[in-house]
């Protein structure tokens, strides 16, 4: 809200919780929560603050082009926001506020001289802490890498630098991307900006929380079994897991190489499309990277979707929370109004996806993590009696409980006869999952599922058994197995005012179609729904 409108809007909408964000001389007032969640003392529990005029890249570009704002002013606004709110959200492992301001001044000067003309120049971003950044700590939120300074940039980071974007810092995550709540981080537990007593999801919880709290306009995350989409759902933002190979993995600290994806997270589909167009590329340093279709996802937005066929895998619609089920049903009605047709799909093989995920992912991790012995990298024990004892002490002290649990399972898979049988079966089932999706996409253009069967739990939530904490990925893992793109977009809220996400899935390198279908929903009903879930986007 502009200042002159604030009192009118405050009276009309009964908005009692207002914050401001200043860009140079221009001040924006925005709603934190229309009906905020309060604690016993009446304090606001959430600090979500996505502002339409400053969360949308096009708006930022227009203001830069028209010289309404400078790059320095934009960066300063986000630095101020981080300084004010990071203590509550705890989204960053490493903040780079001073470096960002210095970079902003340099980029501003080069833009004014005509040396730089890129459309992303001067736009701030946050980067998940498992992407290597030269000269900056890359910790993977682990004690093992607490003081590790990467000697080179990940290709995707190099691309961000080449576009002259402003890196505001490295974002918190579950340790080595193993977890779904960002609570396994060695350094801190990131909070969900909607309710600080609840988790942001994981493993890209820092990225999702930073976007939702408006600490960054957009961020990069990684996704091995849902680690972009699940936190996007919990934090009410948009998160894209692209096709395997669309984004280079060179310089990403592996969890499971055949399942890891890097992708963008932002407040809206439009911004995700722009970031996808600029960062997706074939990389000679990554043998698994691939050239896409060469179609701009952003330019493909706003196309009519009348007659499009949307498949509903019935295996993904079981055991949903009532609020999630209602939100997904309401979203389907909106798509029907847009002319989409729905087809029920029976894909029984995907029911095994979660089981084989933990066989394959943990075995790959066990192999990948043999390099983390604490000798060249990581904490090193002072007293030891042998080389084996040294490595054992280093790994015991360097890894957290969740990482140890998964490495033990992966080691068992790799070294036992029973494990060999499990892995062989898992690889065969994975191949069948790929075939199942190939067959399904001959009957439909897009698939629709809930992102997660529930909304964000509290930080003090304790599952009755460990498997309960893993099943939140049941709808997201199949797309990783098949290497196909999937996106989570907000579609409603639950009874406690927490966001609900909807997942859309497309065939390989069909990101332009996927993002268009997501954008059509967002344009037709998304802003209404976002306002309903108190994101304060309606300026």
Order of alpha helices (4+ residues) and beta strands (2+ residues): alpha-beta-beta-alpha-alpha-alpha-beta-alpha-beta-alpha-beta-beta-beta-alpha-beta-alpha-beta-beta-alpha-beta-alpha-beta-alpha-alpha-alpha-alpha-beta-alpha-beta-beta-alpha-alpha
